[in-house]
C-alpha cells in the first residue's frame, strides 16, 4: 500500500482538521482547512484510503508546498 503525501498549495493558518487519524477518506475529501486572506481553503486528498498521519494541528502556520498529512491508499 503506497503512502501519499498531501501538501498545501497555500500558506496560512490551519483552522480545521475534519478527518481524524485512522479515518477513511475518498478522493477529494477535505483533510485540512487553511485560513489565508480571510478565506478558508480546503486541502483535499488526492486519493482514497486511510489517513495514516496528520502532520499539523489547529493554529499551526503552514507554508506553500508543505506536507500536511499522509494517506495510505
PDB file of N, CA, C, O and CB in Angstrom:
ATOM      1  N   UNK A   1       0.840  -1.180   0.000  1.00  0.00           N
ATOM      2  CA  UNK A   1       0.000   0.000   0.000  1.00  0.00           C
ATOM      3  C   UNK A   1       0.887   1.246   0.000  1.00  0.00           C
ATOM      4  O   UNK A   1       1.638   1.473   0.949  1.00  0.00           O
ATOM      5  CB  UNK A   1      -0.957  -0.003   1.220  1.00  0.00           C
ATOM      6  N   UNK A   2       0.804   2.038  -1.043  1.00  0.00           N
ATOM      7  CA  UNK A   2       1.665   3.223  -1.109  1.00  0.00           C
ATOM      8  C   UNK A   2       1.197   4.341  -0.188  1.00  0.00           C
ATOM      9  O   UNK A   2       0.003   4.525   0.049  1.00  0.00           O
ATOM     10  CB  UNK A   2       1.729   3.735  -2.529  1.00  0.00           C
ATOM     11  N   UNK A   3       2.176   5.079   0.321  1.00  0.00           N
ATOM     12  CA  UNK A   3       1.893   6.266   1.118  1.00  0.00           C
ATOM     13  C   UNK A   3       1.840   7.466   0.186  1.00  0.00           C
ATOM     14  O   UNK A   3       2.699   7.625  -0.681  1.00  0.00           O
ATOM     15  CB  UNK A   3       2.961   6.469   2.236  1.00  0.00           C
ATOM     16  N   UNK A   4       0.833   8.309   0.366  1.00  0.00           N
ATOM     17  CA  UNK A   4       0.680   9.506  -0.449  1.00  0.00           C
ATOM     18  C   UNK A   4       0.779  10.714   0.459  1.00  0.00           C
ATOM     19  O   UNK A   4       0.010  10.847   1.411  1.00  0.00           O
ATOM     20  CB  UNK A   4      -0.667   9.499  -1.227  1.00  0.00           C
ATOM     21  N   UNK A   5       1.738  11.607   0.165  1.00  0.00           N
ATOM     22  CA  UNK A   5       1.905  12.840   0.920  1.00  0.00           C
ATOM     23  C   UNK A   5       0.923  13.876   0.402  1.00  0.00           C
ATOM     24  O   UNK A   5       0.807  14.083  -0.806  1.00  0.00           O
ATOM     25  CB  UNK A   5       3.360  13.362   0.822  1.00  0.00           C
ATOM     26  N   UNK A   6       0.222  14.522   1.310  1.00  0.00           N
ATOM     27  CA  UNK A   6      -0.696  15.590   0.932  1.00  0.00           C
ATOM     28  C   UNK A   6      -0.024  16.912   1.289  1.00  0.00           C
ATOM     29  O   UNK A   6       0.412  17.108   2.424  1.00  0.00           O
ATOM     30  CB  UNK A   6      -2.096  15.440   1.650  1.00  0.00           C
ATOM     31  N   UNK A   7       0.058  17.816   0.317  1.00  0.00           N
ATOM     32  CA  UNK A   7       0.697  19.114   0.532  1.00  0.00           C
ATOM     33  C   UNK A   7      -0.310  20.234   0.289  1.00  0.00           C
ATOM     34  O   UNK A   7      -1.257  20.090  -0.484  1.00  0.00           O
ATOM     35  CB  UNK A   7       1.928  19.281  -0.393  1.00  0.00           C
ATOM     36  N   UNK A   8      -0.077  21.344   0.967  1.00  0.00           N
ATOM     37  CA  UNK A   8      -0.943  22.504   0.792  1.00  0.00           C
ATOM     38  C   UNK A   8      -0.403  23.390  -0.324  1.00  0.00           C
ATOM     39  O   UNK A   8       0.808  23.523  -0.502  1.00  0.00           O
ATOM     40  CB  UNK A   8      -1.064  23.303   2.108  1.00  0.00           C
ATOM     41  N   UNK A   9      -1.318  23.987  -1.064  1.00  0.00           N
ATOM     42  CA  UNK A   9      -0.922  24.886  -2.155  1.00  0.00           C
ATOM     43  C   UNK A   9      -0.909  26.347  -1.733  1.00  0.00           C
ATOM     44  O   UNK A   9      -0.554  27.223  -2.522  1.00  0.00           O
ATOM     45  CB  UNK A   9      -1.855  24.713  -3.333  1.00  0.00           C
ATOM     46  N   UNK A  10      -1.301  26.614  -0.466  1.00  0.00           N
ATOM     47  CA  UNK A  10      -1.323  27.994   0.031  1.00  0.00           C
ATOM     48  C   UNK A  10      -0.659  28.057   1.402  1.00  0.00           C
ATOM     49  O   UNK A  10      -0.618  27.070   2.137  1.00  0.00           O
ATOM     50  CB  UNK A  10      -2.779  28.535   0.108  1.00  0.00           C
ATOM     51  N   UNK A  11      -0.146  29.229   1.723  1.00  0.00           N
ATOM     52  CA  UNK A  11       0.390  29.479   3.057  1.00  0.00           C
ATOM     53  C   UNK A  11      -0.724  30.066   3.907  1.00  0.00           C
ATOM     54  O   UNK A  11      -1.570  30.808   3.407  1.00  0.00           O
ATOM     55  CB  UNK A  11       1.629  30.434   3.009  1.00  0.00           C
ATOM     56  N   UNK A  12      -0.723  29.737   5.178  1.00  0.00           N
ATOM     57  CA  UNK A  12      -1.740  30.285   6.067  1.00  0.00           C
ATOM     58  C   UNK A  12      -1.746  29.558   7.394  1.00  0.00           C
ATOM     59  O   UNK A  12      -0.752  28.955   7.801  1.00  0.00           O
ATOM     60  CB  UNK A  12      -3.115  30.205   5.420  1.00  0.00           C
ATOM     61  N   UNK A  13      -2.911  29.628   8.076  1.00  0.00           N
ATOM     62  CA  UNK A  13      -3.074  29.042   9.399  1.00  0.00           C
ATOM     63  C   UNK A  13      -4.074  27.900   9.317  1.00  0.00           C
ATOM     64  O   UNK A  13      -5.140  28.051   8.720  1.00  0.00           O
ATOM     65  CB  UNK A  13      -3.535  30.106  10.429  1.00  0.00           C
ATOM     66  N   UNK A  14      -3.744  26.768   9.907  1.00  0.00           N
ATOM     67  CA  UNK A  14      -4.665  25.631   9.940  1.00  0.00           C
ATOM     68  C   UNK A  14      -5.833  25.996  10.852  1.00  0.00           C
ATOM     69  O   UNK A  14      -5.638  26.307  12.027  1.00  0.00           O
ATOM     70  CB  UNK A  14      -3.945  24.321  10.437  1.00  0.00           C
ATOM     71  N   UNK A  15      -7.058  25.957  10.298  1.00  0.00           N
ATOM     72  CA  UNK A  15      -8.226  26.338  11.102  1.00  0.00           C
ATOM     73  C   UNK A  15      -9.163  25.168  11.369  1.00  0.00           C
ATOM     74  O   UNK A  15     -10.054  25.287  12.210  1.00  0.00           O
ATOM     75  CB  UNK A  15      -8.989  27.443  10.409  1.00  0.00           C
ATOM     76  N   UNK A  16      -8.990  24.040  10.681  1.00  0.00           N
ATOM     77  CA  UNK A  16      -9.819  22.862  10.944  1.00  0.00           C
ATOM     78  C   UNK A  16      -9.147  21.620  10.384  1.00  0.00           C
ATOM     79  O   UNK A  16      -8.448  21.667   9.372  1.00  0.00           O
ATOM     80  CB  UNK A  16     -11.230  23.033  10.335  1.00  0.00           C
ATOM     81  N   UNK A  17      -9.376  20.509  11.068  1.00  0.00           N
ATOM     82  CA  UNK A  17      -8.901  19.202  10.617  1.00  0.00           C
ATOM     83  C   UNK A  17     -10.092  18.241  10.706  1.00  0.00           C
ATOM     84  O   UNK A  17     -10.248  17.531  11.700  1.00  0.00           O
ATOM     85  CB  UNK A  17      -7.668  18.691  11.485  1.00  0.00           C
ATOM     86  N   UNK A  18     -10.934  18.222   9.656  1.00  0.00           N
ATOM     87  CA  UNK A  18     -12.177  17.458   9.724  1.00  0.00           C
ATOM     88  C   UNK A  18     -12.032  15.931   9.745  1.00  0.00           C
ATOM     89  O   UNK A  18     -12.997  15.236  10.064  1.00  0.00           O
ATOM     90  CB  UNK A  18     -13.014  17.829   8.581  1.00  0.00           C
ATOM     91  N   UNK A  19     -10.869  15.399   9.418  1.00  0.00           N
ATOM     92  CA  UNK A  19     -10.676  13.948   9.408  1.00  0.00           C
ATOM     93  C   UNK A  19      -9.665  13.578  10.495  1.00  0.00           C
ATOM     94  O   UNK A  19      -8.632  14.231  10.642  1.00  0.00           O
ATOM     95  CB  UNK A  19     -10.192  13.452   8.002  1.00  0.00           C
ATOM     96  N   UNK A  20      -9.976  12.524  11.252  1.00  0.00           N
ATOM     97  CA  UNK A  20      -9.066  12.066  12.295  1.00  0.00           C
ATOM     98  C   UNK A  20      -8.147  10.979  11.759  1.00  0.00           C
ATOM     99  O   UNK A  20      -8.493  10.263  10.818  1.00  0.00           O
ATOM    100  CB  UNK A  20      -9.850  11.550  13.508  1.00  0.00           C
ATOM    101  N   UNK A  21      -6.978  10.865  12.367  1.00  0.00           N
ATOM    102  CA  UNK A  21      -6.034   9.805  12.002  1.00  0.00           C
ATOM    103  C   UNK A  21      -6.748   8.461  12.158  1.00  0.00           C
ATOM    104  O   UNK A  21      -7.414   8.207  13.162  1.00  0.00           O
ATOM    105  CB  UNK A  21      -4.731   9.864  12.891  1.00  0.00           C
ATOM    106  N   UNK A  22      -6.595   7.615  11.152  1.00  0.00           N
ATOM    107  CA  UNK A  22      -7.257   6.315  11.146  1.00  0.00           C
ATOM    108  C   UNK A  22      -8.577   6.341  10.393  1.00  0.00           C
ATOM    109  O   UNK A  22      -9.163   5.296  10.106  1.00  0.00           O
ATOM    110  CB  UNK A  22      -7.490   5.848  12.561  1.00  0.00           C
ATOM    111  N   UNK A  23      -9.044   7.556  10.073  1.00  0.00           N
ATOM    112  CA  UNK A  23     -10.299   7.697   9.345  1.00  0.00           C
ATOM    113  C   UNK A  23     -10.136   7.387   7.865  1.00  0.00           C
ATOM    114  O   UNK A  23      -9.044   7.493   7.306  1.00  0.00           O
ATOM    115  CB  UNK A  23     -10.848   9.097   9.518  1.00  0.00           C
ATOM    116  N   UNK A  24     -11.241   7.005   7.246  1.00  0.00           N
ATOM    117  CA  UNK A  24     -11.251   6.707   5.819  1.00  0.00           C
ATOM    118  C   UNK A  24     -11.547   7.976   5.032  1.00  0.00           C
ATOM    119  O   UNK A  24     -12.429   8.750   5.403  1.00  0.00           O
ATOM    120  CB  UNK A  24     -12.290   5.611   5.493  1.00  0.00           C
ATOM    121  N   UNK A  25     -10.808   8.192   3.943  1.00  0.00           N
ATOM    122  CA  UNK A  25     -11.034   9.336   3.065  1.00  0.00           C
ATOM    123  C   UNK A  25     -11.221   8.848   1.634  1.00  0.00           C
ATOM    124  O   UNK A  25     -10.731   7.784   1.256  1.00  0.00           O
ATOM    125  CB  UNK A  25      -9.857  10.343   3.152  1.00  0.00           C
ATOM    126  N   UNK A  26     -11.931   9.637   0.857  1.00  0.00           N
ATOM    127  CA  UNK A  26     -12.058   9.350  -0.568  1.00  0.00           C
ATOM    128  C   UNK A  26     -11.403  10.485  -1.342  1.00  0.00           C
ATOM    129  O   UNK A  26     -11.154  11.560  -0.797  1.00  0.00           O
ATOM    130  CB  UNK A  26     -13.557   9.175  -0.984  1.00  0.00           C
ATOM    131  N   UNK A  27     -11.134  10.240  -2.589  1.00  0.00           N
ATOM    132  CA  UNK A  27     -10.519  11.245  -3.459  1.00  0.00           C
ATOM    133  C   UNK A  27     -11.336  12.530  -3.402  1.00  0.00           C
ATOM    134  O   UNK A  27     -12.529  12.521  -3.704  1.00  0.00           O
ATOM    135  CB  UNK A  27     -10.413  10.727  -4.922  1.00  0.00           C
ATOM    136  N   UNK A  28     -10.701  13.634  -3.018  1.00  0.00           N
ATOM    137  CA  UNK A  28     -11.364  14.932  -2.966  1.00  0.00           C
ATOM    138  C   UNK A  28     -11.863  15.343  -1.599  1.00  0.00           C
ATOM    139  O   UNK A  28     -12.265  16.492  -1.418  1.00  0.00           O
ATOM    140  CB  UNK A  28     -12.492  14.935  -3.895  1.00  0.00           C
ATOM    141  N   UNK A  29     -11.852  14.422  -0.608  1.00  0.00           N
ATOM    142  CA  UNK A  29     -12.270  14.787   0.747  1.00  0.00           C
ATOM    143  C   UNK A  29     -11.334  15.840   1.326  1.00  0.00           C
ATOM    144  O   UNK A  29     -10.129  15.817   1.074  1.00  0.00           O
ATOM    145  CB  UNK A  29     -12.305  13.545   1.659  1.00  0.00           C
ATOM    146  N   UNK A  30     -11.894  16.762   2.104  1.00  0.00           N
ATOM    147  CA  UNK A  30     -11.091  17.788   2.760  1.00  0.00           C
ATOM    148  C   UNK A  30     -10.345  17.171   3.937  1.00  0.00           C
ATOM    149  O   UNK A  30     -10.954  16.566   4.819  1.00  0.00           O
ATOM    150  CB  UNK A  30     -11.976  18.970   3.231  1.00  0.00           C
ATOM    151  N   UNK A  31      -9.029  17.329   3.944  1.00  0.00           N
ATOM    152  CA  UNK A  31      -8.192  16.813   5.024  1.00  0.00           C
ATOM    153  C   UNK A  31      -7.936  17.910   6.048  1.00  0.00           C
ATOM    154  O   UNK A  31      -7.979  17.666   7.254  1.00  0.00           O
ATOM    155  CB  UNK A  31      -6.857  16.264   4.472  1.00  0.00           C
ATOM    156  N   UNK A  32      -7.668  19.123   5.560  1.00  0.00           N
ATOM    157  CA  UNK A  32      -7.371  20.278   6.401  1.00  0.00           C
ATOM    158  C   UNK A  32      -7.974  21.507   5.738  1.00  0.00           C
ATOM    159  O   UNK A  32      -8.072  21.579   4.513  1.00  0.00           O
ATOM    160  CB  UNK A  32      -5.828  20.450   6.618  1.00  0.00           C
ATOM    161  N   UNK A  33      -8.379  22.477   6.561  1.00  0.00           N
ATOM    162  CA  UNK A  33      -8.777  23.785   6.048  1.00  0.00           C
ATOM    163  C   UNK A  33      -7.715  24.785   6.483  1.00  0.00           C
ATOM    164  O   UNK A  33      -7.357  24.854   7.659  1.00  0.00           O
ATOM    165  CB  UNK A  33     -10.207  24.204   6.563  1.00  0.00           C
ATOM    166  N   UNK A  34      -7.215  25.558   5.524  1.00  0.00           N
ATOM    167  CA  UNK A  34      -6.189  26.567   5.787  1.00  0.00           C
ATOM    168  C   UNK A  34      -6.819  27.936   5.604  1.00  0.00           C
ATOM    169  O   UNK A  34      -7.424  28.214   4.569  1.00  0.00           O
ATOM    170  CB  UNK A  34      -4.950  26.388   4.846  1.00  0.00           C
ATOM    171  N   UNK A  35      -6.677  28.791   6.610  1.00  0.00           N
ATOM    172  CA  UNK A  35      -7.180  30.160   6.526  1.00  0.00           C
ATOM    173  C   UNK A  35      -6.092  31.039   5.925  1.00  0.00           C
ATOM    174  O   UNK A  35      -4.989  31.147   6.461  1.00  0.00           O
ATOM    175  CB  UNK A  35      -7.619  30.692   7.929  1.00  0.00           C
ATOM    176  N   UNK A  36      -6.425  31.662   4.804  1.00  0.00           N
ATOM    177  CA  UNK A  36      -5.492  32.557   4.126  1.00  0.00           C
ATOM    178  C   UNK A  36      -6.302  33.703   3.527  1.00  0.00           C
ATOM    179  O   UNK A  36      -7.305  33.468   2.853  1.00  0.00           O
ATOM    180  CB  UNK A  36      -4.664  31.799   3.019  1.00  0.00           C
ATOM    181  N   UNK A  37      -5.885  34.905   3.762  1.00  0.00           N
ATOM    182  CA  UNK A  37      -6.566  36.093   3.227  1.00  0.00           C
ATOM    183  C   UNK A  37      -8.049  36.100   3.602  1.00  0.00           C
ATOM    184  O   UNK A  37      -8.902  36.426   2.776  1.00  0.00           O
ATOM    185  CB  UNK A  37      -6.412  36.152   1.697  1.00  0.00           C
ATOM    186  N   UNK A  38      -8.351  35.737   4.862  1.00  0.00           N
ATOM    187  CA  UNK A  38      -9.714  35.706   5.406  1.00  0.00           C
ATOM    188  C   UNK A  38     -10.634  34.725   4.693  1.00  0.00           C
ATOM    189  O   UNK A  38     -11.856  34.869   4.736  1.00  0.00           O
ATOM    190  CB  UNK A  38     -10.314  37.078   5.338  1.00  0.00           C
ATOM    191  N   UNK A  39     -10.050  33.730   4.040  1.00  0.00           N
ATOM    192  CA  UNK A  39     -10.822  32.677   3.370  1.00  0.00           C
ATOM    193  C   UNK A  39     -10.362  31.331   3.916  1.00  0.00           C
ATOM    194  O   UNK A  39      -9.196  31.168   4.279  1.00  0.00           O
ATOM    195  CB  UNK A  39     -10.650  32.740   1.807  1.00  0.00           C
ATOM    196  N   UNK A  40     -11.275  30.369   3.974  1.00  0.00           N
ATOM    197  CA  UNK A  40     -10.918  29.012   4.361  1.00  0.00           C
ATOM    198  C   UNK A  40     -10.734  28.188   3.093  1.00  0.00           C
ATOM    199  O   UNK A  40     -11.678  27.984   2.329  1.00  0.00           O
ATOM    200  CB  UNK A  40     -12.004  28.381   5.293  1.00  0.00           C
ATOM    201  N   UNK A  41      -9.524  27.723   2.880  1.00  0.00           N
ATOM    202  CA  UNK A  41      -9.180  26.999   1.658  1.00  0.00           C
ATOM    203  C   UNK A  41      -8.975  25.525   2.004  1.00  0.00           C
ATOM    204  O   UNK A  41      -8.112  25.192   2.816  1.00  0.00           O
ATOM    205  CB  UNK A  41      -7.900  27.600   0.986  1.00  0.00           C
ATOM    206  N   UNK A  42      -9.767  24.640   1.389  1.00  0.00           N
ATOM    207  CA  UNK A  42      -9.628  23.215   1.696  1.00  0.00           C
ATOM    208  C   UNK A  42      -8.395  22.606   1.029  1.00  0.00           C
ATOM    209  O   UNK A  42      -8.022  22.976  -0.084  1.00  0.00           O
ATOM    210  CB  UNK A  42     -10.878  22.461   1.258  1.00  0.00           C
ATOM    211  N   UNK A  43      -7.784  21.674   1.730  1.00  0.00           N
ATOM    212  CA  UNK A  43      -6.698  20.879   1.169  1.00  0.00           C
ATOM    213  C   UNK A  43      -7.269  19.474   0.994  1.00  0.00           C
ATOM    214  O   UNK A  43      -7.470  18.763   1.979  1.00  0.00           O
ATOM    215  CB  UNK A  43      -5.394  20.889   2.099  1.00  0.00           C
ATOM    216  N   UNK A  44      -7.534  19.064  -0.252  1.00  0.00           N
ATOM    217  CA  UNK A  44      -8.194  17.773  -0.487  1.00  0.00           C
ATOM    218  C   UNK A  44      -7.213  16.602  -0.558  1.00  0.00           C
ATOM    219  O   UNK A  44      -6.021  16.773  -0.815  1.00  0.00           O
ATOM    220  CB  UNK A  44      -8.992  17.834  -1.770  1.00  0.00           C
ATOM    221  N   UNK A  45      -7.745  15.434  -0.325  1.00  0.00           N
ATOM    222  CA  UNK A  45      -6.971  14.203  -0.505  1.00  0.00           C
ATOM    223  C   UNK A  45      -6.922  13.887  -1.998  1.00  0.00           C
ATOM    224  O   UNK A  45      -7.954  13.943  -2.666  1.00  0.00           O
ATOM    225  CB  UNK A  45      -7.595  13.007   0.307  1.00  0.00           C
ATOM    226  N   UNK A  46      -5.749  13.557  -2.534  1.00  0.00           N
ATOM    227  CA  UNK A  46      -5.646  13.217  -3.956  1.00  0.00           C
ATOM    228  C   UNK A  46      -6.030  11.765  -4.266  1.00  0.00           C
ATOM    229  O   UNK A  46      -6.064  11.357  -5.427  1.00  0.00           O
ATOM    230  CB  UNK A  46      -4.239  13.472  -4.433  1.00  0.00           C
ATOM    231  N   UNK A  47      -6.320  10.987  -3.202  1.00  0.00           N
ATOM    232  CA  UNK A  47      -6.644   9.567  -3.410  1.00  0.00           C
ATOM    233  C   UNK A  47      -7.492   9.058  -2.252  1.00  0.00           C
ATOM    234  O   UNK A  47      -7.550   9.671  -1.186  1.00  0.00           O
ATOM    235  CB  UNK A  47      -5.350   8.714  -3.549  1.00  0.00           C
ATOM    236  N   UNK A  48      -8.138   7.940  -2.479  1.00  0.00           N
ATOM    237  CA  UNK A  48      -8.907   7.283  -1.419  1.00  0.00           C
ATOM    238  C   UNK A  48      -7.964   6.425  -0.577  1.00  0.00           C
ATOM    239  O   UNK A  48      -6.963   5.907  -1.071  1.00  0.00           O
ATOM    240  CB  UNK A  48     -10.059   6.414  -2.018  1.00  0.00           C
ATOM    241  N   UNK A  49      -8.306   6.286   0.704  1.00  0.00           N
ATOM    242  CA  UNK A  49      -7.505   5.450   1.587  1.00  0.00           C
ATOM    243  C   UNK A  49      -7.779   5.764   3.039  1.00  0.00           C
ATOM    244  O   UNK A  49      -8.873   6.197   3.402  1.00  0.00           O
ATOM    245  CB  UNK A  49      -6.033   5.625   1.291  1.00  0.00           C
ATOM    246  N   UNK A  50      -6.773   5.540   3.868  1.00  0.00           N
ATOM    247  CA  UNK A  50      -6.861   5.776   5.304  1.00  0.00           C
ATOM    248  C   UNK A  50      -5.866   6.861   5.680  1.00  0.00           C
ATOM    249  O   UNK A  50      -4.717   6.833   5.241  1.00  0.00           O
ATOM    250  CB  UNK A  50      -6.593   4.472   6.109  1.00  0.00           C
ATOM    251  N   UNK A  51      -6.308   7.826   6.498  1.00  0.00           N
ATOM    252  CA  UNK A  51      -5.414   8.884   6.966  1.00  0.00           C
ATOM    253  C   UNK A  51      -4.456   8.266   7.982  1.00  0.00           C
ATOM    254  O   UNK A  51      -4.855   7.915   9.092  1.00  0.00           O
ATOM    255  CB  UNK A  51      -6.218  10.087   7.596  1.00  0.00           C
ATOM    256  N   UNK A  52      -3.196   8.139   7.592  1.00  0.00           N
ATOM    257  CA  UNK A  52      -2.196   7.495   8.440  1.00  0.00           C
ATOM    258  C   UNK A  52      -1.593   8.467   9.442  1.00  0.00           C
ATOM    259  O   UNK A  52      -1.362   8.112  10.598  1.00  0.00           O
ATOM    260  CB  UNK A  52      -1.098   6.891   7.588  1.00  0.00           C
ATOM    261  N   UNK A  53      -1.338   9.699   8.995  1.00  0.00           N
ATOM    262  CA  UNK A  53      -0.632  10.654   9.842  1.00  0.00           C
ATOM    263  C   UNK A  53      -1.071  12.061   9.488  1.00  0.00           C
ATOM    264  O   UNK A  53      -1.165  12.412   8.312  1.00  0.00           O
ATOM    265  CB  UNK A  53       0.897  10.506   9.691  1.00  0.00           C
ATOM    266  N   UNK A  54      -1.339  12.867  10.502  1.00  0.00           N
ATOM    267  CA  UNK A  54      -1.657  14.279  10.321  1.00  0.00           C
ATOM    268  C   UNK A  54      -0.456  15.045  10.858  1.00  0.00           C
ATOM    269  O   UNK A  54      -0.137  14.944  12.043  1.00  0.00           O
ATOM    270  CB  UNK A  54      -3.010  14.695  11.058  1.00  0.00           C
ATOM    271  N   UNK A  55       0.211  15.806  10.003  1.00  0.00           N
ATOM    272  CA  UNK A  55       1.466  16.461  10.360  1.00  0.00           C
ATOM    273  C   UNK A  55       1.287  17.867  10.917  1.00  0.00           C
ATOM    274  O   UNK A  55       2.269  18.515  11.277  1.00  0.00           O
ATOM    275  CB  UNK A  55       2.356  16.518   9.166  1.00  0.00           C
ATOM    276  N   UNK A  56       0.050  18.348  10.994  1.00  0.00           N
ATOM    277  CA  UNK A  56      -0.241  19.681  11.504  1.00  0.00           C
ATOM    278  C   UNK A  56      -1.386  19.595  12.510  1.00  0.00           C
ATOM    279  O   UNK A  56      -2.101  18.595  12.576  1.00  0.00           O
ATOM    280  CB  UNK A  56      -0.593  20.655  10.346  1.00  0.00           C
ATOM    281  N   UNK A  57      -1.544  20.668  13.292  1.00  0.00           N
ATOM    282  CA  UNK A  57      -2.681  20.763  14.205  1.00  0.00           C
ATOM    283  C   UNK A  57      -3.293  22.154  14.060  1.00  0.00           C
ATOM    284  O   UNK A  57      -2.706  23.035  13.431  1.00  0.00           O
ATOM    285  CB  UNK A  57      -2.247  20.486  15.688  1.00  0.00           C
ATOM    286  N   UNK A  58      -4.457  22.344  14.636  1.00  0.00           N
ATOM    287  CA  UNK A  58      -5.152  23.628  14.536  1.00  0.00           C
ATOM    288  C   UNK A  58      -4.254  24.742  15.075  1.00  0.00           C
ATOM    289  O   UNK A  58      -3.589  24.584  16.099  1.00  0.00           O
ATOM    290  CB  UNK A  58      -6.501  23.589  15.310  1.00  0.00           C
ATOM    291  N   UNK A  59      -4.252  25.861  14.372  1.00  0.00           N
ATOM    292  CA  UNK A  59      -3.469  27.083  14.648  1.00  0.00           C
ATOM    293  C   UNK A  59      -2.018  27.005  14.190  1.00  0.00           C
ATOM    294  O   UNK A  59      -1.289  27.985  14.347  1.00  0.00           O
ATOM    295  CB  UNK A  59      -3.493  27.377  16.121  1.00  0.00           C
ATOM    296  N   UNK A  60      -1.568  25.885  13.631  1.00  0.00           N
ATOM    297  CA  UNK A  60      -0.223  25.829  13.047  1.00  0.00           C
ATOM    298  C   UNK A  60      -0.175  26.711  11.804  1.00  0.00           C
ATOM    299  O   UNK A  60      -1.151  26.806  11.060  1.00  0.00           O
ATOM    300  CB  UNK A  60       0.175  24.362  12.695  1.00  0.00           C
ATOM    301  N   UNK A  61       0.965  27.350  11.589  1.00  0.00           N
ATOM    302  CA  UNK A  61       1.195  28.090  10.351  1.00  0.00           C
ATOM    303  C   UNK A  61       1.850  27.144   9.357  1.00  0.00           C
ATOM    304  O   UNK A  61       2.789  26.424   9.696  1.00  0.00           O
ATOM    305  CB  UNK A  61       2.083  29.362  10.596  1.00  0.00           C
ATOM    306  N   UNK A  62       1.344  27.150   8.118  1.00  0.00           N
ATOM    307  CA  UNK A  62       1.889  26.273   7.082  1.00  0.00           C
ATOM    308  C   UNK A  62       2.375  27.109   5.903  1.00  0.00           C
ATOM    309  O   UNK A  62       1.861  28.196   5.639  1.00  0.00           O
ATOM    310  CB  UNK A  62       0.830  25.243   6.617  1.00  0.00           C
ATOM    311  N   UNK A  63       3.362  26.588   5.208  1.00  0.00           N
ATOM    312  CA  UNK A  63       3.921  27.243   4.029  1.00  0.00           C
ATOM    313  C   UNK A  63       3.408  26.558   2.779  1.00  0.00           C
ATOM    314  O   UNK A  63       3.023  25.389   2.817  1.00  0.00           O
ATOM    315  CB  UNK A  63       5.465  27.227   4.063  1.00  0.00           C
ATOM    316  N   UNK A  64       3.403  27.277   1.680  1.00  0.00           N
ATOM    317  CA  UNK A  64       3.020  26.691   0.390  1.00  0.00           C
ATOM    318  C   UNK A  64       3.930  25.499   0.093  1.00  0.00           C
ATOM    319  O   UNK A  64       5.151  25.608   0.209  1.00  0.00           O
ATOM    320  CB  UNK A  64       3.105  27.751  -0.758  1.00  0.00           C
ATOM    321  N   UNK A  65       3.346  24.371  -0.285  1.00  0.00           N
ATOM    322  CA  UNK A  65       4.118  23.178  -0.609  1.00  0.00           C
ATOM    323  C   UNK A  65       4.493  22.315   0.584  1.00  0.00           C
ATOM    324  O   UNK A  65       5.185  21.309   0.428  1.00  0.00           O
ATOM    325  CB  UNK A  65       5.347  23.573  -1.310  1.00  0.00           C
ATOM    326  N   UNK A  66       4.041  22.699   1.777  1.00  0.00           N
ATOM    327  CA  UNK A  66       4.354  21.928   2.975  1.00  0.00           C
ATOM    328  C   UNK A  66       3.492  20.671   3.065  1.00  0.00           C
ATOM    329  O   UNK A  66       2.293  20.713   2.790  1.00  0.00           O
ATOM    330  CB  UNK A  66       4.162  22.788   4.222  1.00  0.00           C
ATOM    331  N   UNK A  67       4.107  19.554   3.453  1.00  0.00           N
ATOM    332  CA  UNK A  67       3.344  18.323   3.676  1.00  0.00           C
ATOM    333  C   UNK A  67       2.518  18.488   4.946  1.00  0.00           C
ATOM    334  O   UNK A  67       3.016  18.933   5.980  1.00  0.00           O
ATOM    335  CB  UNK A  67       4.290  17.078   3.782  1.00  0.00           C
ATOM    336  N   UNK A  68       1.227  18.112   4.842  1.00  0.00           N
ATOM    337  CA  UNK A  68       0.335  18.268   5.993  1.00  0.00           C
ATOM    338  C   UNK A  68      -0.227  16.936   6.493  1.00  0.00           C
ATOM    339  O   UNK A  68      -0.683  16.841   7.632  1.00  0.00           O
ATOM    340  CB  UNK A  68      -0.806  19.194   5.633  1.00  0.00           C
ATOM    341  N   UNK A  69      -0.194  15.916   5.647  1.00  0.00           N
ATOM    342  CA  UNK A  69      -0.759  14.627   6.034  1.00  0.00           C
ATOM    343  C   UNK A  69      -0.226  13.526   5.127  1.00  0.00           C
ATOM    344  O   UNK A  69       0.337  13.784   4.063  1.00  0.00           O
ATOM    345  CB  UNK A  69      -2.298  14.668   5.983  1.00  0.00           C
ATOM    346  N   UNK A  70      -0.424  12.281   5.585  1.00  0.00           N
ATOM    347  CA  UNK A  70      -0.061  11.115   4.775  1.00  0.00           C
ATOM    348  C   UNK A  70      -1.257  10.170   4.747  1.00  0.00           C
ATOM    349  O   UNK A  70      -1.825   9.826   5.784  1.00  0.00           O
ATOM    350  CB  UNK A  70       1.219  10.392   5.342  1.00  0.00           C
ATOM    351  N   UNK A  71      -1.624   9.759   3.532  1.00  0.00           N
ATOM    352  CA  UNK A  71      -2.723   8.821   3.332  1.00  0.00           C
ATOM    353  C   UNK A  71      -2.155   7.530   2.783  1.00  0.00           C
ATOM    354  O   UNK A  71      -1.279   7.547   1.919  1.00  0.00           O
ATOM    355  CB  UNK A  71      -3.804   9.404   2.377  1.00  0.00           C
ATOM    356  N   UNK A  72      -2.654   6.406   3.285  1.00  0.00           N
ATOM    357  CA  UNK A  72      -2.299   5.080   2.758  1.00  0.00           C
ATOM    358  C   UNK A  72      -3.422   4.673   1.811  1.00  0.00           C
ATOM    359  O   UNK A  72      -4.581   4.590   2.219  1.00  0.00           O
ATOM    360  CB  UNK A  72      -2.097   4.006   3.923  1.00  0.00           C
ATOM    361  N   UNK A  73      -3.085   4.421   0.552  1.00  0.00           N
ATOM    362  CA  UNK A  73      -4.145   4.040  -0.402  1.00  0.00           C
ATOM    363  C   UNK A  73      -4.219   2.546  -0.575  1.00  0.00           C
ATOM    364  O   UNK A  73      -5.051   2.053  -1.338  1.00  0.00           O
ATOM    365  CB  UNK A  73      -3.915   4.697  -1.758  1.00  0.00           C
TER     366      UNK A  73
END
